[in-house]
Amino acid sequence: MTRQVEFFFDFVSTASYLAWTQLPRLVRETGTEILWRPMVLGAVMKATGNQPPPSIPAKGRYMRTDFSRWARRYGVDLHYPSRHPVNTMAAMRGAVAYLDRPEFPAYVRAMFEGFWVHDRDLEDTDVLTELAREAGIGAEEFREAVDRQDVKDRLRANTDEAVERGVFGAPTFFVGDEMFFGQDRLDFVIEELQRA
């Protein structure tokens, strides 16, 4: 049986971006399968009473510095977007809509790198459709996909499930029933997978 790890994420999350850059290492070291779980981070935080780090200025400043340190350690680009946070609802609906499609990996890359490397505004419909096009998805097809009721319902269900299972932020990983929060907990995820 293939080992699996669930990855609850939102494109708006710096830590989700950093974790995403390290998923190939996780797969390589453990032979695991990633179960992608797009969710709406803002809704999770509201439901759990959590607050984004910038709501406490000193914490916000520190987290930016710390994430920059992690990016250097990982050897990946990280450029804080000129607008943050933004509403990523449409982008996350796109993740749900293409979850089981061949375009999904390219879509995730386009969104994460678009926002965290190239400062593309994920709240702007034109920007989203252009990023989708770069992932091989037609603009009209993308607009229709993110407006479908089944897509909206699936994203809502993912978000509700995350809250029910104890998720309070992103990224959150599950190996079976064991939960791990944060991109800096990947070593613990790997250890759990190796024990499983």
C-alpha positions as CSV (number, residue, x, y, z in Angstrom):
1,M,0.0,0.0,0.0
2,T,1.4,3.4,-1.0
3,R,2.0,5.7,2.0
4,Q,0.0,9.0,1.8
5,V,0.2,12.4,3.3
6,E,-2.5,15.0,3.1
7,F,-1.5,18.5,2.3
8,F,-4.0,21.2,3.3
9,F,-2.9,24.5,1.8
10,D,-3.9,27.9,0.5
11,F,-1.9,29.9,-2.1
12,V,-2.0,33.0,0.2
13,S,0.1,31.2,2.8
14,T,3.9,31.9,2.8
15,A,4.5,28.7,4.7
16,S,2.3,26.7,2.2
17,Y,4.5,28.0,-0.6
18,L,7.7,27.0,1.2
19,A,6.3,23.6,2.0
20,W,5.2,23.1,-1.6
21,T,8.8,23.7,-2.8
22,Q,9.9,20.8,-0.5
23,L,7.2,18.2,-1.5
24,P,9.5,16.7,-4.2
25,R,12.0,15.9,-1.4
26,L,9.3,14.4,0.8
27,V,8.1,12.2,-2.1
28,R,11.7,11.2,-3.0
29,E,12.7,10.3,0.6
30,T,9.5,8.4,1.5
31,G,7.9,7.2,-1.7
32,T,4.7,8.8,-0.5
33,E,1.7,10.0,-2.4
34,I,0.6,13.6,-1.8
35,L,-3.1,14.0,-1.3
36,W,-3.8,17.7,-2.2
37,R,-6.4,19.3,0.0
38,P,-7.1,22.9,-1.2
39,M,-8.9,24.9,1.5
40,V,-9.7,28.5,2.3
41,L,-7.3,29.7,5.0
42,G,-9.2,32.8,5.9
43,A,-12.3,30.7,6.7
44,V,-10.3,28.2,8.7
45,M,-8.7,31.0,10.8
46,K,-12.1,32.6,11.3
47,A,-13.7,29.3,12.4
48,T,-10.9,28.6,14.9
49,G,-10.3,32.1,16.2
50,N,-6.8,32.2,14.8
51,Q,-5.2,35.5,13.6
52,P,-2.7,36.1,10.8
53,P,0.9,36.9,12.0
54,P,0.7,40.5,10.8
55,S,-2.1,41.2,13.2
56,I,0.7,41.4,15.8
57,P,3.2,43.7,14.2
58,A,6.3,42.4,15.9
59,K,5.3,38.8,15.1
60,G,4.6,39.8,11.5
61,R,8.0,41.3,11.1
62,Y,9.7,38.3,12.7
63,M,7.8,35.8,10.5
64,R,8.9,37.6,7.3
65,T,12.5,37.3,8.4
66,D,12.1,33.7,9.5
67,F,10.4,32.7,6.2
68,S,13.2,34.4,4.3
69,R,15.7,32.3,6.3
70,W,13.8,29.2,5.4
71,A,13.8,30.2,1.7
72,R,17.6,30.6,1.8
73,R,18.0,27.3,3.5
74,Y,15.8,25.6,0.9
75,G,17.5,27.5,-2.0
76,V,14.2,28.8,-3.4
77,D,13.0,32.3,-4.4
78,L,10.7,34.2,-2.1
79,H,9.7,37.8,-2.8
80,Y,6.9,39.1,-0.6
81,P,4.0,40.3,-2.8
82,S,3.2,44.0,-2.8
83,R,-0.4,43.1,-1.8
84,H,-0.8,40.6,1.1
85,P,-3.0,39.1,2.2
86,V,-5.3,38.8,-0.8
87,N,-8.5,36.9,-1.3
88,T,-7.5,33.7,-3.1
89,M,-11.0,32.2,-3.3
90,A,-11.0,32.0,-7.1
91,A,-7.5,30.6,-7.2
92,M,-8.4,28.0,-4.7
93,R,-11.5,27.0,-6.6
94,G,-9.2,26.5,-9.6
95,A,-7.1,24.2,-7.5
96,V,-10.2,22.1,-6.7
97,A,-11.5,22.3,-10.3
98,Y,-8.2,20.9,-11.7
99,L,-7.3,18.6,-8.8
100,D,-7.8,15.4,-10.8
101,R,-6.7,16.8,-14.1
102,P,-3.2,16.6,-15.8
103,E,-2.9,20.4,-15.6
104,F,-3.0,20.4,-11.8
105,P,0.8,20.4,-11.1
106,A,1.4,23.2,-13.6
107,Y,-1.6,25.2,-12.2
108,V,-0.2,24.9,-8.6
109,R,3.2,26.0,-9.8
110,A,1.8,29.0,-11.7
111,M,-0.2,30.2,-8.7
112,F,2.5,29.7,-6.0
113,E,5.3,31.1,-8.1
114,G,3.1,33.8,-9.6
115,F,2.3,35.1,-6.2
116,W,5.4,34.4,-4.1
117,V,8.1,34.9,-6.8
118,H,6.7,37.2,-9.4
119,D,4.3,39.4,-7.4
120,R,1.2,38.6,-9.5
121,D,-2.1,39.6,-7.9
122,L,-4.2,36.5,-7.3
123,E,-7.2,38.6,-6.6
124,D,-7.2,40.0,-10.1
125,T,-9.3,38.0,-12.5
126,D,-7.2,38.8,-15.5
127,V,-4.1,37.8,-13.7
128,L,-5.6,34.5,-12.7
129,T,-6.8,33.7,-16.2
130,E,-3.3,34.5,-17.5
131,L,-1.6,32.3,-14.9
132,A,-4.1,29.5,-15.8
133,R,-3.3,29.9,-19.4
134,E,0.4,29.5,-18.6
135,A,-0.6,26.2,-17.0
136,G,-2.3,25.1,-20.2
137,I,-5.9,26.0,-19.3
138,G,-8.0,28.2,-21.5
139,A,-9.3,31.4,-20.1
140,E,-13.0,30.7,-20.8
141,E,-12.7,27.1,-19.5
142,F,-11.0,28.5,-16.3
143,R,-13.7,31.1,-15.7
144,E,-16.4,28.5,-16.1
145,A,-14.6,26.0,-13.9
146,V,-14.2,28.3,-10.9
147,D,-17.9,29.3,-11.1
148,R,-19.2,25.8,-11.0
149,Q,-21.3,24.9,-8.0
150,D,-19.7,21.5,-7.5
151,V,-16.3,23.2,-7.3
152,K,-17.5,25.7,-4.8
153,D,-19.1,22.9,-2.7
154,R,-15.9,20.8,-2.8
155,L,-13.8,23.6,-1.6
156,R,-16.2,24.4,1.2
157,A,-16.3,20.7,2.2
158,N,-12.5,20.6,2.3
159,T,-12.4,23.7,4.4
160,D,-15.1,22.4,6.8
161,E,-13.3,19.1,7.1
162,A,-10.0,20.8,7.9
163,V,-11.7,22.7,10.8
164,E,-13.4,19.5,12.0
165,R,-10.0,17.7,12.1
166,G,-8.3,20.4,14.1
167,V,-6.6,22.5,11.4
168,F,-6.1,26.1,12.4
169,G,-3.6,27.3,9.8
170,A,-1.6,26.4,6.6
171,P,0.1,24.3,5.7
172,T,-1.2,21.4,7.7
173,F,-0.2,17.8,6.9
174,F,-1.9,14.6,8.0
175,V,-0.3,11.1,8.0
176,G,-3.2,9.0,9.0
177,D,-4.6,10.7,12.1
178,E,-1.4,12.4,13.0
179,M,-1.4,16.2,12.3
180,F,1.6,18.4,11.6
181,F,1.4,22.2,11.2
182,G,3.8,24.3,9.4
183,Q,6.4,24.0,6.7
184,D,9.1,23.6,9.3
185,R,7.6,20.3,10.5
186,L,8.4,18.4,7.3
187,D,11.1,16.4,9.1
188,F,8.5,15.1,11.5
189,V,6.2,14.3,8.6
190,I,9.0,12.3,7.0
191,E,9.7,10.5,10.3
192,E,6.0,9.6,10.7
193,L,5.9,8.3,7.1
194,Q,9.0,6.2,7.7
195,R,7.4,4.7,10.8
196,A,4.1,4.0,9.1
